[in-house]
């Protein structure tokens, strides 16, 4: 059974930044990288708003750089998944399947995952036309007609990106007004390959042995029902914090984001800190996640020092 001073759960910008700071404080952090090492940024293309990259940087490259930077100072990155935690006594217990670890402090940076509508056919055709990651799967839809669900920045970004491959991209939005930022809206509205379907809900994803072949739609204003033929379906309706592991142990809000105290990264359990999207339903940016990761490492370091005294 391995013991760690600082165990970091998750490997997005928050987790790796926490690791860089904790490693430089000689805390020899251990990072369990999770199901999607590098986190959500590994499913994106150009990151144009992270300071320090005037020409932008590819998301996967940035995460690779962060990992290397963390390892350079003595972080251990394990490509494992934490399956259970026991935060009821210290040292804390953490399991990666059957393998048990203990830790003096934990930094939770498990991020958030894409949400799906939950309609009939959606899960059935997951990976067979249904996706929540245009960067990962766009390539498969060359010269096809596909749809993107949602009206936020993610939907606009995915739709624009998908026009590189698809013949036509329908953006299906439940209202007649977009939530996305002005600049992202304009890009999508100007794109000749994108067609918006307003005030419309998806009721079902239909398919056959080849995968998705369409969506059943309901116009929420007229009540009219229709079927749209598409072979790809991209959900871009937001994210859900990855906090199931901590239910009943860490305080969270009504939609599952971890609560932290004031402007710190302290959770309700002393010695457990939270950083990044898992504790931030407001900003959810790589730069704010990285900033919180830094805070969490400093909070953990100071808290550990206090325990020794
Ligand atoms: P979001 O802003 O929460 O937008 C979600 C969209 O999905 C909304 O248009 C919403 O409709 C729709 N939606 C949610 N649940 C739905 C349901 N059950 N049925 C139908 N439609 C549903 O999420 P996001 O677009 O993922 O963006 C999240 C954050 O990341 C934002 O702060 C955004 O600015 C940021 N972001 C930035 C970039 C960038 O700058 N490059 C890229 C992606 C994301 P309503 O509008 O009707 O609520």
Boltz pocket constraint, residues with backbone or C-beta under 6 A from the ligand:
constraints:
  - pocket:
      binder: B
      contacts: [[A, 116], [A, 117], [A, 149], [A, 150], [A, 151], [A, 152], [A, 153], [A, 154], [A, 155], [A, 157], [A, 174], [A, 175], [A, 177], [A, 178], [A, 179], [A, 180], [A, 236], [A, 237], [A, 238], [A, 239], [A, 282], [A, 283], [A, 284]]
      max_distance: 6.0
